[in-house]
Amino acid sequence: MKNFSPVKLFLLLILTGCATIRKQDLTLYNAPVVTPSMVGAPFIENFEKALFKTTLDIRKNHMTGYMLVKKTSDSSYRMVFANEIGMTWFDLELMNEKLIKHAVFGPMDKKALMRIFQQDFSALIYTVKAKPMPEVYSVSSSENIALIGGGNPFIKYRIDFEKHLSGKAQRIVLINPAIQLRMTLNLIGQ
């Protein structure tokens, strides 16, 4: 047991404690250029605002409500997530991929969580133009598209866009396995 140092224990915990993104149901998308319209992102072209029925799970915490995403300028989007009785979980603004906090529910106001939200919401809003560029996959069992990206291997994300007949995503699922985050956005109206 003399060779079992605290550094080896730390590395063991890091390597086994972080979840990875499953890719068994995905195939790499074969297209020279992937555009947001191919993905079906609702935040393109003449987007002004959208209302989503939303569930957010972070580990054992479960939150439900409605999320309003509104374009406030050419480079700014406001995201307000509130529960059914009107309590605001968060009110965030994404301006040129920089996250501005207007209001955040106390237990959620953590620096690491806000960094993850900044990365994930940037990828969601700016879709295939996010930095760093996400990999684009097609989901084997359907015609849906999934984006997998993230600058750091410990904060990778997966965003599934489930298309409707109109070509726009009616359901978006954002997954971040590092903190066991799963956000489901069901489009109600635009």
Secondary structure, DSSP 8 states (H G I E B T S, - for coil): -TT--HHHHHHHHHHHHS-----TTEEE---SS--HHHHT-SSSTT--EEEEEEEEEETTEEEEEEEEEEEEETTEEEEEEE-TTS-EEEEEEEETTEEEEEEE-GGG--HHHHHHHHHHHHHHHHGGG-SS--EEEEETTSS-EEEEE-SSGGG-EEEEEEE-TTSSEEEEEEEETTTTEEEEEEEEE-
